[in-house]
Amino acid sequence: MLRIVVCVSGGGTNLQAILDGIDCGRITNTQIIAVISNNAGAKALSRAEGHGIPGILMSPKEYEDREAFNRAFTGKMCELDPDLIVLAGFLVKIPRQMVERFANRIINIHPALIPSFCGVGYYGLKVHEKALERGVKLTGATVHFVNEGMDEGPIIAQKAVAVEEDDTPQQLQRRVMEQAEWILLPQAIDDIANGRIRVVDGKVKKSI
């Protein structure tokens, strides 16, 4: 059984996709042991509560400095000791010590086709605003392992989504979630839970 911790900052729509995936059997051999949020008002925490999953609030604002938060955050994750950490719209940089402690055991969903529209400053609606400003015809989502860089870890899966001529950032965001994020993230978790994913020479290899 793959024991996962899901980290979320906002509404938790990707968390809901994971919960639904487990409930309907799209994600097998997997248990969510905790949901962590840096935002006390995050709907993700109520989603977790509704499923009987412990919700944990950990905000950098509650600590004297970022280093103190990083120590506490890493300590809490070591205490939980999950098999996999899932960043599902988590707007907090993962501490280096946590990345090292959980190497190839942290995954993230990014709302663009990496390496496009990623890195520092590219998160949430800003990603879709930049995609529309650039005039791309295709965007999408990427699931990748987390390393010390920003959106630089080995890519697990990607899915393209068409950009429509009159899209607003909000409309594009919704389509990317529905057509890519909510499909890719549950599938990646199921693949990892069932031993179909491995990292070789910095690249992801998937077996059937």
C-alpha positions as CSV (number, residue, x, y, z in Angstrom):
1,M,0.0,0.0,0.0
2,L,1.4,3.3,-1.1
3,R,1.1,5.8,1.8
4,I,0.9,9.4,0.4
5,V,0.8,12.9,1.9
6,V,-0.9,15.5,-0.3
7,C,0.2,19.2,0.0
8,V,-2.2,21.8,-1.2
9,S,-2.5,25.6,-0.8
10,G,-6.0,26.3,-2.2
11,G,-9.3,24.7,-3.2
12,G,-7.9,21.3,-3.6
13,T,-9.4,20.3,-7.0
14,N,-6.4,18.0,-7.7
15,L,-6.8,16.6,-4.2
16,Q,-10.4,15.9,-5.1
17,A,-9.4,14.1,-8.3
18,I,-7.1,11.9,-6.2
19,L,-9.9,11.2,-3.7
20,D,-12.3,10.4,-6.5
21,G,-9.7,8.2,-8.1
22,I,-9.2,6.2,-5.0
23,D,-12.9,5.9,-4.4
24,C,-13.7,4.7,-7.9
25,G,-10.6,2.4,-8.3
26,R,-8.7,4.4,-10.8
27,I,-6.0,4.7,-8.2
28,T,-5.2,1.4,-6.5
29,N,-3.0,0.3,-3.7
30,T,-2.9,3.8,-2.3
31,Q,-3.9,5.5,1.0
32,I,-3.8,9.2,1.8
33,I,-2.4,9.5,5.3
34,A,-2.5,13.3,5.6
35,V,-3.2,16.5,3.8
36,I,-0.9,19.5,4.6
37,S,-1.8,23.1,3.7
38,N,0.0,26.4,4.3
39,N,-3.4,28.2,4.2
40,A,-5.9,28.0,7.0
41,G,-8.7,28.8,4.7
42,A,-7.9,26.2,2.1
43,K,-10.9,24.2,1.0
44,A,-8.5,21.2,0.7
45,L,-8.5,20.9,4.5
46,S,-12.3,20.5,4.6
47,R,-12.1,18.0,1.7
48,A,-9.7,16.0,3.7
49,E,-11.9,16.2,6.8
50,G,-14.9,15.0,4.8
51,H,-12.9,11.8,4.0
52,G,-11.6,11.2,7.5
53,I,-8.1,12.2,6.6
54,P,-6.0,14.3,9.0
55,G,-5.5,17.9,7.9
56,I,-2.4,19.7,9.0
57,L,-1.8,23.4,8.8
58,M,1.8,24.4,8.4
59,S,2.4,28.0,7.3
60,P,5.7,29.8,7.0
61,K,4.0,32.8,8.6
62,E,3.8,30.9,11.9
63,Y,7.6,30.7,12.2
64,E,10.3,33.2,13.0
65,D,12.0,32.7,9.7
66,R,12.0,30.4,6.6
67,E,14.7,28.2,8.0
68,A,12.7,27.5,11.1
69,F,9.7,26.6,9.0
70,N,11.9,24.4,6.7
71,R,13.1,22.5,9.8
72,A,9.6,22.1,11.2
73,F,8.1,21.1,7.8
74,T,10.8,18.6,7.1
75,G,10.5,17.2,10.6
76,K,6.7,16.8,10.2
77,M,7.1,15.0,6.9
78,C,9.8,12.7,8.4
79,E,7.4,12.0,11.3
80,L,4.6,11.0,8.8
81,D,7.2,9.1,6.7
82,P,5.1,8.7,3.5
83,D,6.1,6.6,0.6
84,L,5.2,9.5,-1.7
85,I,4.6,13.2,-1.3
86,V,2.2,14.8,-3.8
87,L,2.3,18.5,-4.4
88,A,-1.2,19.3,-5.8
89,G,-1.2,23.1,-6.1
90,F,1.2,23.7,-3.2
91,L,2.7,27.3,-3.4
92,V,5.5,26.7,-0.9
93,K,9.1,25.9,-2.1
94,I,10.1,22.5,-0.8
95,P,13.1,22.7,1.5
96,R,16.3,21.2,0.1
97,Q,16.7,18.9,3.1
98,M,13.2,17.4,2.4
99,V,14.1,16.9,-1.3
100,E,17.2,15.1,-0.3
101,R,15.4,13.0,2.4
102,F,12.6,12.0,0.0
103,A,14.6,11.8,-3.3
104,N,12.4,10.6,-6.2
105,R,9.5,10.4,-3.7
106,I,8.0,13.8,-4.3
107,I,5.9,14.6,-7.4
108,N,4.3,17.9,-8.6
109,I,1.6,18.8,-11.1
110,H,2.4,21.9,-13.1
111,P,-0.3,23.5,-15.4
112,A,1.9,23.8,-18.5
113,L,4.0,21.7,-20.8
114,I,7.4,21.9,-19.1
115,P,9.9,23.4,-20.1
116,S,7.4,26.1,-21.3
117,F,5.9,28.5,-18.7
118,C,7.6,27.1,-15.7
119,G,10.1,28.0,-13.0
120,V,10.2,31.0,-10.6
121,G,7.0,33.1,-10.8
122,Y,5.0,30.6,-12.9
123,Y,2.2,29.3,-10.7
124,G,-1.6,29.3,-10.6
125,L,-3.4,31.6,-13.0
126,K,-0.1,33.4,-13.9
127,V,0.9,30.4,-16.0
128,H,-2.2,30.6,-18.2
129,E,-2.0,34.4,-18.4
130,K,1.5,34.0,-19.8
131,A,0.5,31.3,-22.2
132,L,-2.2,33.5,-23.6
133,E,0.1,36.5,-23.9
134,R,2.6,34.4,-25.9
135,G,-0.2,33.2,-28.2
136,V,0.6,29.5,-28.0
137,K,-1.9,27.1,-29.6
138,L,-1.2,24.2,-27.3
139,T,-0.6,24.2,-23.5
140,G,-1.3,21.4,-21.0
141,A,0.0,19.9,-17.8
142,T,3.0,18.0,-16.6
143,V,3.6,15.7,-13.7
144,H,7.2,15.5,-12.6
145,F,9.4,14.4,-9.8
146,V,10.7,17.3,-7.6
147,N,14.4,18.0,-7.3
148,E,16.4,21.0,-6.0
149,G,15.4,23.1,-9.0
150,M,12.1,24.8,-9.8
151,D,10.0,22.5,-12.1
152,E,13.3,20.8,-13.2
153,G,12.8,17.3,-12.0
154,P,12.3,14.2,-14.2
155,I,9.1,14.3,-16.2
156,I,6.6,11.5,-15.5
157,A,3.8,12.4,-17.9
158,Q,2.4,15.3,-20.0
159,K,-0.9,16.0,-21.8
160,A,-1.6,18.7,-24.3
161,V,-4.7,20.9,-24.2
162,A,-5.8,23.1,-27.1
163,V,-5.9,26.9,-26.6
164,E,-9.1,28.5,-28.0
165,E,-9.0,31.9,-29.6
166,D,-11.3,33.7,-27.1
167,D,-10.0,32.0,-24.0
168,T,-9.7,33.9,-20.8
169,P,-7.0,32.8,-18.3
170,Q,-9.8,31.4,-16.1
171,Q,-11.3,29.4,-19.0
172,L,-8.0,28.0,-20.0
173,Q,-7.1,27.1,-16.4
174,R,-10.4,25.2,-16.1
175,R,-9.9,23.3,-19.4
176,V,-6.3,22.4,-18.4
177,M,-7.5,21.0,-15.1
178,E,-10.4,19.0,-16.6
179,Q,-8.6,17.7,-19.7
180,A,-5.1,17.2,-18.2
181,E,-4.4,17.7,-14.5
182,W,-7.3,15.6,-13.2
183,I,-6.3,12.8,-15.5
184,L,-2.5,12.9,-15.3
185,L,-2.1,13.1,-11.5
186,P,-4.2,10.1,-10.5
187,Q,-2.6,8.1,-13.3
188,A,0.9,8.9,-12.1
189,I,0.0,8.0,-8.5
190,D,-1.4,4.7,-9.6
191,D,1.6,4.0,-11.8
192,I,4.0,4.7,-8.8
193,A,1.8,2.6,-6.4
194,N,2.0,-0.3,-8.7
195,G,5.7,-0.2,-9.6
196,R,5.4,1.0,-13.2
197,I,7.6,4.1,-12.7
198,R,11.3,4.3,-12.2
199,V,14.0,6.9,-12.7
200,V,17.0,5.9,-14.7
201,D,19.8,8.4,-15.5
202,G,17.6,11.3,-14.6
203,K,14.7,10.2,-16.9
204,V,11.5,8.4,-16.1
205,K,11.0,4.9,-17.5
206,K,7.5,3.5,-17.4
207,S,6.7,-0.2,-17.8
208,I,3.3,-1.6,-18.7
